[in-house]
C-alpha cells in the first residue's frame, strides 16, 4: 500500500507542473471601457437651487436711485473641471405686469474674481466637486441695474423670466 501511494505522488506533481507551464503561455485580452456623463448643478449661497425658478427682486438702490441688485455667490458643482455660464436672452427687459405697457430695460453682468463680464456672453467658470470647495476664486455674482432712475418709470409691477444656461466644457 505504501508503494502505490509513493508512485502516484510523483506523477501528480509532474502533471500539475506541466499544467502550470501551459498557463504561462496563455494570453488574456481584456477591453474595459466606461463612459461618464458630465453633470453640473447650480448652487446659490452653498445650497442647490430647487426647481426651475429663482426669485430675484430688484429694489431701488439708495445711492444710484436705480432698480439694482447684486446677488450673493453662485457656484457650479459637478464632475467636470469647467462650465460655461450665460443668459439665453438677447436683452433684459421687464414689461409692466398690469396697469400699462411700460417696460424697464436692464443691464446684466456677471462678477467673477472681482471683474465685471457681460451676462449675455459665455463666462467660463471652474466647477467644484463639492460645496466645501467654494471660495472667492470659483464663485460668480449676478448684477442687474435699470438703465434709468427708478422715478423715471411708471408706477406698477414689472416682471420677467430670464434663463441661465450652464454648458459643461469637456
WOZI-V599822 format. One record per run of one state. SS is the DSSP state (h for helix, s for strand, l for the rest). FROM is the first residue (numbers start at 0). TO is the last residue. If there is no record, write none. Layout:
SS/FROM/TO
SS/FROM/TO
This chain:
l/0/0
h/1/23
l/24/38
s/39/43
l/44/45
s/46/47
l/48/58
s/59/59
l/60/64
s/65/69
l/70/72
s/73/77
l/78/80
s/81/86
l/87/90
s/91/95
l/96/101
s/102/111
l/112/113
s/114/117
l/118/121
s/122/127
l/128/129
h/130/132
l/133/138
s/139/148
h/149/151
l/152/156
s/157/158
l/159/162
s/163/168
l/169/169
